[in-house]
């Protein structure tokens, strides 16, 4: 395993567990068993390391997810909002083939990008992978054409908030389901449970505020 990969592997676990803001480069280099200069050489800065980490996941996810959303947009019948959100399931689960526990790790990292106020990372994702958001918004508009652009903005913002909070606490939710309800749930199960909820929220009747 080369030095760059060692750094990325150590960083993703620490960032997912502790967050971007509180994880130091020294912790990462210690776990990766490399020196601090190696991070500067391969990435230049902590921000660039974070971008590179998300990029290796999004390079895998983006083409599969865009294809799934395109299929929803091109189907003959008007899709339901549940169909739109269900299109995310299989692409997200393919990340488990890319990395061990890849789906859970990616969703935790995505959640950290919001809870840790990493605005530069959200900008990086939306500008580097615009087809994801463009196809998603198009699919939502096709499913619920009465929504204005402003309505879609607010509802997708609330949806992201729900998803981020849920995915950043996936481990705790899985433990609660097991301990309180004697139900074994995995990451895929958590994702499937959130879909009817967010679809209903985005599909709520339009009201004038």
Backbone as ProteinMPNN parsed JSONL, in Angstrom:
{"seq_chain_A": "XXXXXXXXXXXXXXXXXXXXXXXXXXXXXXXXXXXXXXXXXXXXXXXXXXXXXXXXXXXXXXXXXXXXXXXXXXXXXXXXXXXXXXXXXXXXXXXXXXXXXXXXXXXXXXXXXXXXXXXXXXXXXXXXXXXXXXXXXXXXXXXXXXXXXXXXXXXXXXXXXXXXXXXXXXXXXXXXXXXXXXXXXXXXXXXXXXXXXXXXXXXXXXXXX", "coords_chain_A": {"N_chain_A": [[0.848, -1.195, 0.0], [0.618, 2.178, -0.919], [1.978, 5.361, 0.273], [0.19, 7.539, 0.015], [-2.328, 6.291, -0.106], [-2.364, 5.055, 2.399], [-2.552, 7.308, 4.046], [-5.077, 8.356, 3.266], [-6.754, 6.213, 4.001], [-6.416, 6.122, 6.783], [-7.292, 8.684, 7.442], [-10.019, 8.725, 6.655], [-11.314, 7.058, 8.5], [-10.807, 8.305, 10.97], [-11.879, 10.889, 10.527], [-14.584, 10.238, 10.059], [-15.282, 9.19, 12.52], [-14.556, 11.153, 14.465], [-14.895, 13.66, 13.342], [-14.24, 16.405, 11.07], [-13.206, 18.838, 11.999], [-12.108, 18.413, 14.563], [-10.207, 16.448, 14.296], [-6.794, 15.999, 14.089], [-3.954, 16.564, 11.919], [-1.704, 15.298, 12.866], [-2.735, 13.152, 14.307], [-3.764, 11.659, 12.203], [-1.444, 11.08, 10.659], [-0.071, 9.606, 12.554], [-1.703, 7.308, 12.881], [-1.559, 6.391, 10.267], [1.058, 5.818, 10.107], [3.051, 7.429, 8.973], [5.118, 10.289, 8.166], [4.546, 13.803, 9.003], [5.227, 15.459, 6.921], [4.593, 13.999, 4.697], [1.851, 14.292, 4.282], [1.664, 16.971, 3.518], [3.168, 16.82, 1.189], [1.692, 15.06, -0.495], [-0.903, 16.11, -0.468], [-1.013, 18.803, 0.322], [-2.581, 20.388, 2.089], [-4.875, 20.278, 4.909], [-7.495, 20.735, 4.079], [-7.367, 20.042, 1.351], [-6.779, 17.366, 1.598], [-9.174, 16.444, 2.721], [-10.914, 16.968, 0.581], [-9.821, 15.203, -1.342], [-10.332, 12.791, -0.125], [-13.168, 12.677, -0.11], [-13.524, 12.757, -2.82], [-12.595, 10.298, -3.789], [-14.613, 8.611, -3.009], [-16.894, 9.799, -4.218], [-16.241, 9.71, -6.917], [-16.703, 7.073, -7.437], [-19.394, 6.808, -6.715], [-20.888, 8.786, -8.147], [-21.278, 8.286, -11.108], [-22.927, 5.998, -11.047], [-25.096, 6.763, -9.481], [-26.07, 8.997, -10.897], [-26.841, 7.699, -13.232], [-28.946, 6.104, -12.224], [-30.761, 8.084, -11.392], [-31.208, 9.348, -13.826], [-32.539, 7.341, -15.17], [-34.938, 7.323, -13.744], [-35.856, 9.847, -14.44], [-36.303, 9.48, -17.139], [-38.242, 7.567, -17.413], [-41.418, 6.417, -18.638], [-43.848, 6.892, -17.244], [-44.948, 9.331, -14.847], [-42.813, 9.729, -12.129], [-43.034, 8.651, -8.666], [-42.364, 10.379, -5.582], [-41.215, 8.669, -3.759], [-40.071, 6.79, -5.457], [-38.117, 8.378, -6.594], [-36.381, 8.924, -4.395], [-35.766, 6.322, -3.701], [-34.08, 5.61, -5.712], [-31.575, 6.21, -4.824], [-30.691, 4.147, -3.214], [-29.412, 1.611, -4.157], [-27.092, 2.639, -5.57], [-25.744, 3.875, -3.374], [-25.238, 1.635, -1.797], [-23.405, 0.277, -3.343], [-21.006, 1.295, -2.603], [-20.086, -0.251, -0.562], [-18.878, -2.315, -1.855], [-16.716, -1.078, -2.862], [-15.237, -0.082, -0.678], [-14.644, -1.499, 2.543], [-17.405, -1.394, 4.644], [-18.131, 0.885, 3.293], [-20.443, 2.378, 2.548], [-21.602, 3.255, 4.984], [-19.425, 4.684, 6.051], [-19.035, 6.704, 4.1], [-21.507, 8.095, 4.26], [-21.39, 9.002, 6.871], [-19.201, 10.712, 6.651], [-20.244, 12.537, 4.824], [-22.295, 13.584, 6.37], [-20.726, 14.778, 8.343], [-19.684, 16.869, 6.868], [-21.624, 18.74, 6.936], [-22.423, 19.045, 9.66], [-20.024, 19.839, 10.754], [-19.641, 22.275, 9.674], [-18.334, 22.576, 7.166], [-18.1, 24.385, 4.749], [-16.623, 24.752, 2.388], [-16.369, 22.186, 1.457], [-18.936, 21.364, 0.765], [-19.33, 23.131, -1.342], [-17.359, 22.197, -3.073], [-18.336, 19.62, -3.674], [-20.818, 20.154, -4.962], [-19.992, 21.638, -7.167], [-18.118, 20.046, -8.458], [-19.435, 17.707, -8.96], [-21.923, 18.238, -10.441], [-23.952, 16.966, -11.858], [-25.253, 15.179, -10.203], [-26.868, 16.687, -8.363], [-28.353, 18.201, -10.248], [-29.794, 16.243, -11.715], [-31.211, 15.085, -9.654], [-32.827, 17.202, -8.676], [-34.302, 17.641, -11.004], [-35.693, 15.236, -11.151], [-37.251, 15.359, -8.824], [-38.813, 17.586, -9.452], [-40.172, 16.568, -11.628], [-41.684, 14.596, -10.436], [-43.253, 16.107, -8.742], [-44.492, 18.545, -10.028], [-45.739, 20.909, -9.336], [-44.281, 22.21, -7.442], [-42.413, 25.097, -6.744], [-39.219, 26.576, -7.656], [-38.221, 27.724, -5.363], [-39.695, 26.375, -3.393], [-38.681, 23.784, -3.768], [-36.005, 24.207, -3.076], [-36.176, 24.776, -0.263], [-37.422, 22.434, 0.701], [-35.654, 20.396, -0.052], [-33.472, 21.204, 1.388], [-34.396, 20.799, 4.028], [-34.74, 18.075, 3.849], [-32.085, 17.203, 3.483], [-31.067, 17.941, 5.957], [-32.461, 16.177, 7.658], [-31.537, 13.708, 6.662], [-28.762, 13.926, 7.08], [-28.563, 14.161, 9.902], [-29.641, 11.689, 10.619], [-27.896, 9.846, 9.328], [-25.476, 10.465, 10.47], [-25.766, 9.397, 12.927], [-26.005, 6.672, 12.614], [-24.847, 4.312, 13.692], [-25.643, 4.416, 16.4], [-28.431, 4.31, 16.086], [-28.781, 1.766, 15.005], [-27.94, 0.208, 17.165], [-29.89, 0.933, 19.075], [-32.233, -0.035, 17.848], [-31.701, -2.743, 18.003], [-31.4, -3.186, 20.809], [-33.719, -2.063, 22.022], [-35.908, -2.899, 20.495], [-35.378, -5.411, 19.651], [-34.564, -5.858, 17.029], [-32.75, -6.472, 14.154], [-30.951, -4.261, 12.299], [-29.394, -2.991, 9.439], [-27.154, -0.71, 7.677], [-28.349, -0.371, 5.174], [-30.981, -0.916, 5.868], [-31.573, 1.255, 7.522], [-31.438, 3.33, 5.662], [-33.558, 2.626, 3.97], [-35.678, 2.975, 5.695], [-35.795, 5.697, 6.077], [-36.628, 6.776, 3.692], [-39.548, 6.777, 3.018], [-40.328, 8.731, 4.836], [-38.884, 11.146, 4.198], [-39.754, 11.437, 1.591], [-42.466, 11.887, 1.959], [-42.324, 14.332, 3.267], [-41.165, 16.067, 1.327], [-43.202, 15.863, -0.465], [-45.327, 17.137, 0.727], [-48.39, 19.079, 1.015], [-48.619, 22.199, -0.728], [-48.263, 25.254, 0.858], [-49.066, 28.647, 1.511], [-46.907, 30.825, 3.052]], "CA_chain_A": [[0.0, 0.0, 0.0], [1.467, 3.367, -0.994], [1.826, 6.337, 1.351], [-1.02, 8.339, -0.196], [-3.477, 5.461, 0.269], [-2.318, 4.912, 3.857], [-3.062, 8.55, 4.639], [-6.518, 8.417, 3.004], [-7.433, 5.191, 4.796], [-6.419, 6.554, 8.187], [-8.087, 9.913, 7.555], [-11.463, 8.5, 6.544], [-11.827, 6.479, 9.741], [-10.754, 9.328, 12.015], [-12.84, 11.947, 10.21], [-15.932, 9.708, 10.245], [-15.515, 8.965, 13.949], [-14.34, 12.329, 15.31], [-15.217, 14.894, 12.647], [-13.145, 17.067, 10.35], [-12.625, 19.95, 12.74], [-11.378, 18.004, 15.764], [-9.143, 15.491, 13.961], [-5.566, 16.693, 13.701], [-3.095, 15.876, 10.954], [-0.785, 14.436, 13.609], [-3.467, 11.906, 14.585], [-3.853, 10.915, 10.937], [-0.123, 10.549, 10.301], [0.266, 8.585, 13.543], [-2.426, 6.088, 12.523], [-1.084, 5.934, 8.958], [2.475, 5.499, 10.285], [3.853, 8.224, 8.034], [5.459, 11.568, 8.79], [3.669, 14.923, 8.669], [5.615, 16.005, 5.622], [3.956, 13.198, 3.643], [0.542, 14.893, 4.009], [1.922, 18.183, 2.745], [3.678, 16.434, -0.13], [0.663, 14.434, -1.331], [-2.176, 16.835, -0.489], [-0.789, 20.236, 0.449], [-3.25, 20.952, 3.255], [-5.95, 19.448, 5.454], [-8.666, 20.892, 3.21], [-7.165, 19.262, 0.127], [-6.898, 15.965, 2.004], [-10.61, 16.167, 2.858], [-11.46, 16.904, -0.779], [-9.347, 13.973, -1.981], [-11.033, 11.687, 0.516], [-14.531, 12.635, -0.626], [-13.456, 12.522, -4.26], [-12.45, 8.877, -4.133], [-15.941, 8.007, -2.877], [-17.827, 10.37, -5.187], [-15.884, 9.206, -8.249], [-17.369, 5.774, -7.552], [-20.845, 6.952, -6.563], [-21.531, 9.709, -9.077], [-21.821, 7.739, -12.352], [-23.991, 5.03, -10.771], [-26.257, 7.51, -8.987], [-26.603, 9.789, -12.006], [-27.531, 6.752, -14.112], [-30.208, 5.718, -11.584], [-31.662, 9.237, -11.438], [-31.564, 9.546, -15.235], [-33.557, 6.326, -15.479], [-36.195, 7.819, -13.162], [-36.286, 11.002, -15.236], [-36.667, 9.083, -18.501], [-39.32, 6.577, -17.468], [-42.599, 6.945, -19.326], [-44.821, 7.393, -16.284], [-44.451, 10.285, -13.858], [-42.353, 8.978, -10.951], [-43.423, 9.106, -7.338], [-41.214, 10.855, -4.827], [-40.545, 7.495, -3.173], [-39.218, 6.231, -6.505], [-36.962, 9.273, -6.732], [-35.452, 8.702, -3.291], [-35.33, 4.93, -3.747], [-32.988, 5.531, -6.685], [-30.302, 6.386, -4.128], [-30.315, 3.002, -2.373], [-28.407, 0.71, -4.731], [-25.809, 3.33, -5.754], [-25.063, 4.03, -2.088], [-24.773, 0.331, -1.306], [-22.237, -0.163, -4.115], [-19.797, 1.758, -1.922], [-19.6, -1.359, 0.265], [-17.996, -3.106, -2.71], [-15.525, -0.251, -3.078], [-14.496, -0.064, 0.583], [-15.344, -2.168, 3.628], [-18.297, -0.437, 5.321], [-18.024, 2.118, 2.524], [-21.691, 3.151, 2.578], [-21.709, 3.9, 6.284], [-18.341, 5.66, 6.191], [-19.311, 7.841, 3.23], [-22.632, 8.862, 4.784], [-20.905, 9.707, 8.057], [-18.366, 11.821, 6.181], [-21.144, 13.532, 4.242], [-22.927, 14.245, 7.502], [-19.724, 15.644, 8.979], [-19.467, 18.066, 6.048], [-22.646, 19.707, 7.33], [-22.391, 19.316, 11.099], [-18.756, 20.501, 11.077], [-19.617, 23.559, 8.956], [-17.296, 22.553, 6.128], [-18.725, 24.981, 3.567], [-15.795, 24.545, 1.197], [-16.584, 20.827, 0.966], [-20.233, 21.358, 0.071], [-19.092, 23.817, -2.617], [-16.565, 21.274, -3.885], [-19.191, 18.525, -4.148], [-21.835, 20.637, -5.903], [-19.365, 22.136, -8.402], [-17.369, 18.974, -9.113], [-20.389, 16.655, -9.351], [-23.217, 18.929, -10.596], [-24.974, 16.094, -12.445], [-26.026, 14.545, -9.133], [-27.903, 17.616, -7.905], [-29.207, 18.58, -11.369], [-30.708, 15.14, -12.021], [-32.082, 14.895, -8.498], [-33.828, 18.278, -8.702], [-35.17, 17.382, -12.162], [-36.577, 14.115, -10.807], [-38.223, 15.865, -7.843], [-39.742, 18.462, -10.167], [-41.034, 15.729, -12.477], [-42.622, 13.894, -9.553], [-44.141, 17.082, -8.096], [-44.243, 19.725, -10.863], [-46.33, 22.125, -8.769], [-43.311, 22.864, -6.571], [-41.587, 26.137, -7.342], [-37.787, 26.418, -7.36], [-38.029, 28.068, -3.955], [-40.222, 25.25, -2.616], [-37.724, 22.675, -3.871], [-34.841, 24.569, -2.281], [-36.429, 24.594, 1.162], [-37.737, 21.047, 1.036], [-34.439, 19.589, -0.157], [-32.636, 21.598, 2.528], [-34.896, 20.081, 5.2], [-34.45, 16.658, 3.607], [-30.672, 17.001, 3.761], [-30.896, 18.006, 7.408], [-32.947, 14.917, 8.212], [-30.64, 12.635, 6.248], [-27.458, 14.101, 7.724], [-28.702, 13.816, 11.314], [-29.855, 10.248, 10.712], [-26.732, 9.082, 8.917], [-24.357, 10.698, 11.382], [-26.0, 8.583, 14.119], [-26.427, 5.345, 12.165], [-24.419, 3.288, 14.647], [-26.504, 4.486, 17.582], [-29.777, 3.857, 15.709], [-28.719, 0.307, 14.856], [-27.882, -0.343, 18.523], [-31.201, 1.139, 19.72], [-33.179, -0.984, 17.247], [-31.386, -4.072, 18.544], [-31.612, -3.265, 22.258], [-35.075, -1.692, 22.435], [-36.957, -3.555, 19.706], [-34.878, -6.731, 19.263], [-34.607, -5.885, 15.564], [-31.443, -6.27, 13.544], [-31.028, -3.324, 11.181], [-28.093, -2.572, 8.928], [-27.182, 0.615, 7.061], [-29.368, -0.398, 4.115], [-32.278, -0.838, 6.532], [-31.767, 2.633, 7.958], [-31.72, 4.126, 4.458], [-34.911, 2.305, 3.491], [-36.664, 3.519, 6.629], [-35.877, 7.16, 5.986], [-37.169, 7.186, 2.395], [-40.956, 7.21, 3.062], [-40.443, 9.954, 5.641], [-38.45, 12.333, 3.452], [-40.619, 11.571, 0.415], [-43.712, 12.525, 2.418], [-42.021, 15.728, 3.569], [-41.025, 16.803, 0.068], [-44.491, 15.815, -1.139], [-46.372, 17.775, 1.528], [-49.153, 20.09, 0.273], [-48.023, 23.52, -0.799], [-49.019, 26.256, 1.624], [-48.501, 29.99, 1.444], [-46.455, 31.276, 4.368]], "C_chain_A": [[0.888, 1.251, 0.0], [1.106, 4.379, 0.1], [0.528, 7.132, 1.23], [-2.262, 7.569, 0.25], [-3.526, 5.251, 1.776], [-2.911, 6.137, 4.547], [-4.579, 8.647, 4.465], [-7.285, 7.422, 3.872], [-7.509, 5.577, 6.265], [-7.336, 7.751, 8.381], [-9.582, 9.619, 7.527], [-12.042, 7.937, 7.832], [-11.857, 7.509, 10.862], [-11.767, 10.434, 11.772], [-14.271, 11.474, 10.455], [-16.265, 9.588, 11.724], [-15.507, 10.268, 14.747], [-14.737, 13.649, 14.667], [-13.994, 15.52, 12.018], [-12.424, 18.08, 11.234], [-11.721, 19.491, 13.88], [-10.276, 16.99, 15.496], [-7.912, 16.243, 13.467], [-4.787, 15.877, 12.669], [-2.124, 14.941, 11.659], [-1.448, 13.108, 13.976], [-3.516, 11.029, 13.341], [-2.507, 10.288, 10.589], [0.33, 9.473, 11.287], [-0.396, 7.262, 13.202], [-1.931, 5.504, 11.201], [0.381, 5.499, 8.997], [3.328, 6.136, 9.19], [4.197, 9.537, 8.732], [4.57, 12.691, 8.259], [3.976, 15.51, 7.3], [4.944, 15.261, 4.472], [2.585, 13.766, 3.278], [0.715, 16.14, 3.154], [2.372, 17.853, 1.332], [2.555, 15.941, -1.033], [-0.605, 15.281, -1.467], [-2.04, 18.347, -0.339], [-1.399, 20.863, 1.675], [-4.336, 19.991, 3.735], [-7.193, 19.541, 4.581], [-8.539, 20.05, 1.949], [-7.229, 17.769, 0.415], [-8.365, 15.568, 2.112], [-11.265, 16.056, 1.481], [-11.079, 15.598, -1.468], [-10.064, 12.756, -1.417], [-12.454, 11.552, -0.013], [-14.541, 12.298, -2.116], [-13.354, 11.035, -4.578], [-13.763, 8.117, -3.93], [-16.879, 8.503, -3.981], [-17.503, 9.972, -6.617], [-16.526, 7.838, -8.496], [-18.885, 5.932, -7.587], [-21.501, 7.706, -7.705], [-22.075, 9.053, -10.346], [-22.98, 6.764, -12.134], [-25.26, 5.745, -10.332], [-26.883, 8.345, -10.091], [-27.37, 8.892, -12.98], [-28.896, 6.36, -13.542], [-31.22, 6.857, -11.625], [-32.106, 9.539, -12.865], [-32.651, 8.568, -15.649], [-34.923, 6.746, -14.938], [-36.745, 8.96, -14.01], [-36.798, 10.605, -16.615], [-37.771, 8.043, -18.574], [-40.595, 7.233, -17.99], [-43.596, 7.569, -18.354], [-44.173, 8.382, -15.321], [-44.027, 9.518, -12.611], [-43.006, 9.497, -9.679], [-42.17, 9.601, -6.629], [-40.482, 9.696, -4.136], [-39.632, 6.834, -4.204], [-37.957, 7.075, -6.679], [-35.937, 8.987, -5.639], [-34.938, 7.26, -3.252], [-34.174, 4.737, -4.725], [-31.617, 5.678, -6.039], [-29.794, 5.095, -3.483], [-29.182, 2.174, -2.967], [-27.083, 1.415, -5.014], [-25.039, 3.509, -4.451], [-24.496, 2.707, -1.593], [-23.59, -0.208, -2.106], [-20.935, 0.291, -3.466], [-19.248, 0.705, -0.962], [-18.69, -2.288, -0.543], [-16.669, -2.382, -2.935], [-14.62, -0.249, -1.852], [-15.301, -0.831, 1.632], [-16.117, -1.129, 4.438], [-18.311, 0.914, 4.617], [-19.265, 2.985, 2.581], [-21.805, 3.94, 3.871], [-20.654, 4.987, 6.45], [-18.608, 6.899, 5.36], [-20.428, 8.71, 3.793], [-22.247, 9.61, 6.059], [-20.058, 10.906, 7.651], [-19.218, 12.929, 5.582], [-21.857, 14.304, 5.346], [-21.983, 15.197, 8.202], [-19.526, 16.932, 8.184], [-20.483, 19.151, 6.38], [-22.539, 20.057, 8.812], [-21.105, 20.022, 11.514], [-18.578, 21.82, 10.336], [-18.48, 23.647, 7.931], [-17.875, 23.077, 4.813], [-17.944, 24.751, 2.296], [-16.037, 23.165, 0.591], [-17.913, 20.716, 0.241], [-20.093, 22.029, -1.292], [-18.336, 22.902, -3.575], [-17.448, 20.184, -4.488], [-20.167, 19.019, -5.214], [-21.229, 21.132, -7.215], [-18.628, 21.046, -9.162], [-18.307, 17.886, -9.632], [-21.788, 17.261, -9.542], [-24.317, 18.024, -11.132], [-25.827, 15.408, -11.381], [-27.186, 15.448, -8.733], [-28.868, 17.964, -9.033], [-30.231, 17.49, -11.678], [-31.681, 14.881, -10.875], [-33.194, 15.941, -8.487], [-34.809, 18.068, -9.861], [-36.168, 16.273, -11.851], [-37.643, 14.544, -9.807], [-39.26, 16.732, -8.546], [-40.686, 17.647, -11.049], [-42.083, 15.006, -11.624], [-43.657, 14.837, -8.954], [-43.956, 18.422, -8.81], [-44.802, 21.026, -10.293], [-45.352, 22.88, -7.857], [-42.523, 23.922, -7.336], [-40.117, 25.86, -7.015], [-37.503, 26.734, -5.902], [-38.532, 26.952, -3.045], [-39.225, 24.101, -2.596], [-36.49, 22.966, -3.026], [-35.072, 24.275, -0.807], [-36.643, 23.129, 1.511], [-36.513, 20.14, 0.931], [-33.459, 19.945, 0.961], [-33.086, 20.847, 3.787], [-34.628, 18.578, 5.069], [-32.993, 16.348, 3.933], [-30.411, 17.022, 5.258], [-31.331, 16.711, 8.078], [-31.982, 13.781, 7.913], [-29.301, 12.712, 6.967], [-27.529, 13.702, 9.194], [-28.834, 12.301, 11.474], [-28.578, 9.481, 10.422], [-25.524, 9.3, 9.821], [-24.541, 9.918, 12.682], [-26.441, 7.169, 13.779], [-26.078, 4.264, 13.177], [-25.315, 3.249, 15.871], [-27.906, 3.971, 17.264], [-29.834, 2.343, 15.567], [-28.702, -0.361, 16.228], [-29.22, -0.212, 19.238], [-32.232, 0.156, 19.178], [-32.968, -2.384, 17.803], [-31.771, -4.187, 20.018], [-33.061, -3.021, 22.668], [-36.177, -2.477, 21.731], [-36.569, -4.952, 19.231], [-34.942, -6.922, 17.751], [-33.217, -5.591, 15.015], [-31.597, -5.406, 12.29], [-29.61, -3.005, 10.737], [-28.233, -1.197, 8.277], [-28.251, 0.692, 5.974], [-30.763, -0.27, 4.717], [-32.594, 0.559, 7.015], [-32.143, 3.512, 6.77], [-33.151, 3.881, 3.985], [-35.987, 2.878, 4.413], [-36.835, 5.028, 6.495], [-36.596, 7.618, 4.717], [-38.643, 7.575, 2.448], [-41.147, 8.516, 3.811], [-40.055, 11.186, 4.836], [-39.297, 12.536, 2.202], [-41.93, 12.247, 0.788], [-43.492, 14.0, 2.721], [-41.916, 16.564, 2.315], [-42.367, 16.878, -0.651], [-45.63, 16.453, -0.37], [-47.119, 18.832, 0.702], [-48.464, 21.448, 0.328], [-48.901, 24.51, -0.035], [-48.306, 27.595, 1.503], [-48.158, 30.465, 2.854], [-46.737, 32.755, 4.53]], "O_chain_A": [[1.799, 1.369, 0.819], [0.072, 4.265, 0.758], [-0.154, 7.37, 2.227], [-3.143, 8.127, 0.904], [-4.604, 5.267, 2.37], [-3.673, 6.016, 5.506], [-5.29, 8.983, 5.413], [-8.341, 7.749, 4.414], [-8.536, 5.383, 6.915], [-8.07, 7.826, 9.366], [-10.337, 10.208, 8.301], [-13.152, 8.302, 8.219], [-12.825, 7.577, 11.619], [-12.443, 10.872, 12.702], [-15.085, 12.221, 10.999], [-17.395, 9.852, 12.135], [-16.358, 10.467, 15.613], [-14.9, 14.651, 15.363], [-12.859, 15.209, 12.381], [-11.196, 18.17, 11.222], [-10.686, 20.105, 14.137], [-9.483, 16.7, 16.392], [-7.996, 17.034, 12.528], [-4.947, 14.661, 12.566], [-1.757, 13.903, 11.11], [-0.8, 12.061, 13.96], [-3.334, 9.814, 13.415], [-2.436, 9.103, 10.263], [1.033, 8.536, 10.906], [0.251, 6.215, 13.226], [-1.887, 4.286, 11.027], [0.885, 4.893, 8.052], [4.184, 5.499, 8.577], [3.625, 9.856, 9.774], [3.93, 12.557, 7.216], [3.083, 15.999, 6.609], [4.749, 15.824, 3.395], [2.189, 13.733, 2.112], [-0.009, 16.336, 2.177], [1.994, 18.539, 0.383], [2.464, 16.342, -2.194], [-1.307, 15.182, -2.473], [-2.886, 19.091, -0.835], [-0.813, 21.775, 2.258], [-4.669, 19.02, 3.056], [-7.875, 18.539, 4.363], [-9.505, 19.413, 1.528], [-7.683, 16.991, -0.424], [-8.76, 14.496, 1.655], [-12.074, 15.159, 1.243], [-11.917, 14.96, -2.105], [-10.364, 11.808, -2.142], [-12.901, 10.45, -0.329], [-15.455, 11.635, -2.607], [-13.964, 10.564, -5.538], [-14.007, 7.106, -4.589], [-17.579, 7.706, -4.605], [-18.404, 9.902, -7.453], [-16.85, 7.494, -9.633], [-19.574, 5.284, -8.376], [-22.562, 7.305, -8.182], [-23.252, 9.245, -10.649], [-23.906, 6.709, -12.942], [-26.362, 5.389, -10.751], [-28.108, 8.393, -10.208], [-28.421, 9.278, -13.49], [-29.882, 6.289, -14.274], [-32.405, 6.626, -11.866], [-33.248, 9.94, -13.091], [-33.571, 8.921, -16.387], [-35.944, 6.547, -15.597], [-37.947, 9.033, -14.267], [-37.628, 11.303, -17.198], [-38.198, 7.67, -19.667], [-40.821, 8.43, -17.811], [-44.126, 8.649, -18.612], [-42.984, 8.275, -15.019], [-44.812, 8.728, -12.085], [-43.471, 10.635, -9.623], [-41.051, 9.279, -7.029], [-39.266, 9.748, -3.953], [-38.543, 6.371, -3.865], [-36.866, 6.543, -6.886], [-34.752, 8.825, -5.928], [-33.813, 7.009, -2.822], [-33.382, 3.806, -4.579], [-30.607, 5.312, -6.639], [-28.596, 4.961, -3.233], [-28.118, 2.046, -2.362], [-26.03, 0.847, -4.727], [-23.823, 3.321, -4.416], [-23.4, 2.666, -1.035], [-22.848, -1.057, -1.612], [-19.875, -0.268, -3.747], [-18.077, 0.76, -0.587], [-17.834, -2.969, 0.022], [-15.636, -3.009, -3.169], [-13.402, -0.394, -1.962], [-16.532, -0.805, 1.598], [-15.56, -0.117, 4.863], [-18.481, 1.955, 5.251], [-19.156, 4.209, 2.654], [-22.071, 5.141, 3.858], [-20.951, 6.08, 6.932], [-18.435, 8.019, 5.839], [-20.31, 9.935, 3.804], [-22.722, 10.72, 6.299], [-20.177, 11.984, 8.232], [-18.956, 14.112, 5.8], [-22.006, 15.524, 5.268], [-22.377, 16.291, 8.608], [-19.23, 17.977, 8.765], [-20.241, 20.334, 6.141], [-22.562, 21.232, 9.178], [-21.091, 20.732, 12.52], [-17.501, 22.415, 10.363], [-17.77, 24.649, 7.846], [-18.111, 22.309, 3.88], [-18.534, 24.574, 1.23], [-15.93, 22.982, -0.621], [-18.006, 20.047, -0.788], [-20.66, 21.564, -2.28], [-18.653, 22.848, -4.764], [-17.325, 19.861, -5.67], [-20.328, 18.378, -6.253], [-21.873, 21.058, -8.261], [-18.522, 21.113, -10.387], [-18.008, 17.222, -10.625], [-22.735, 16.842, -8.876], [-25.496, 18.281, -10.889], [-26.991, 15.092, -11.626], [-28.344, 15.031, -8.759], [-30.077, 18.018, -8.809], [-31.409, 17.785, -11.88], [-32.832, 14.504, -11.098], [-34.365, 15.606, -8.309], [-36.01, 18.295, -9.709], [-37.336, 16.351, -12.231], [-38.802, 14.146, -9.922], [-40.453, 16.623, -8.265], [-41.857, 17.994, -11.2], [-43.226, 14.832, -12.047], [-44.792, 14.44, -8.688], [-43.336, 19.335, -8.265], [-44.399, 22.114, -10.704], [-45.571, 24.049, -7.54], [-42.028, 23.671, -8.435], [-39.815, 25.001, -6.186], [-36.656, 26.1, -5.274], [-37.889, 26.616, -2.051], [-38.954, 23.517, -1.547], [-35.983, 22.08, -2.338], [-34.26, 23.603, -0.171], [-36.107, 22.639, 2.505], [-36.351, 19.22, 1.732], [-32.705, 19.09, 1.425], [-32.254, 20.321, 4.526], [-34.329, 17.902, 6.052], [-32.699, 15.345, 4.583], [-29.629, 16.221, 5.77], [-30.645, 16.207, 8.967], [-31.646, 12.989, 8.794], [-28.766, 11.696, 7.41], [-26.656, 12.986, 9.684], [-28.216, 11.706, 12.357], [-28.21, 8.574, 11.168], [-24.654, 8.436, 9.928], [-23.597, 9.782, 13.46], [-27.16, 6.534, 14.551], [-26.902, 3.403, 13.487], [-25.703, 2.174, 16.329], [-28.508, 3.273, 18.081], [-30.815, 1.711, 15.962], [-29.367, -1.376, 16.436], [-29.646, -1.136, 19.93], [-33.011, -0.419, 19.938], [-33.925, -3.121, 18.045], [-32.393, -5.167, 20.428], [-33.576, -3.694, 23.561], [-37.25, -2.696, 22.295], [-37.322, -5.601, 18.505], [-35.316, -7.985, 17.254], [-32.591, -4.591, 15.368], [-32.288, -5.783, 11.344], [-28.729, -2.776, 11.565], [-29.304, -0.592, 8.321], [-28.967, 1.687, 5.863], [-31.628, 0.4, 4.154], [-33.738, 1.008, 6.935], [-33.053, 4.335, 6.859], [-33.868, 4.821, 3.641], [-37.078, 3.224, 3.961], [-37.907, 5.564, 6.774], [-37.117, 8.733, 4.672], [-38.978, 8.649, 1.949], [-42.018, 9.315, 3.47], [-40.804, 12.161, 4.79], [-39.536, 13.671, 1.792], [-42.447, 13.074, 0.037], [-44.368, 14.826, 2.464], [-42.502, 17.643, 2.232], [-42.64, 17.844, -1.363], [-46.788, 16.327, -0.768], [-46.541, 19.418, -0.214], [-47.811, 21.791, 1.314], [-50.11, 24.594, -0.252], [-47.08, 27.651, 1.404], [-49.017, 30.5, 3.736], [-46.429, 33.331, 5.574]]}, "name": "protein", "num_of_chains": 1, "seq": "XXXXXXXXXXXXXXXXXXXXXXXXXXXXXXXXXXXXXXXXXXXXXXXXXXXXXXXXXXXXXXXXXXXXXXXXXXXXXXXXXXXXXXXXXXXXXXXXXXXXXXXXXXXXXXXXXXXXXXXXXXXXXXXXXXXXXXXXXXXXXXXXXXXXXXXXXXXXXXXXXXXXXXXXXXXXXXXXXXXXXXXXXXXXXXXXXXXXXXXXXXXXXXXXX"}
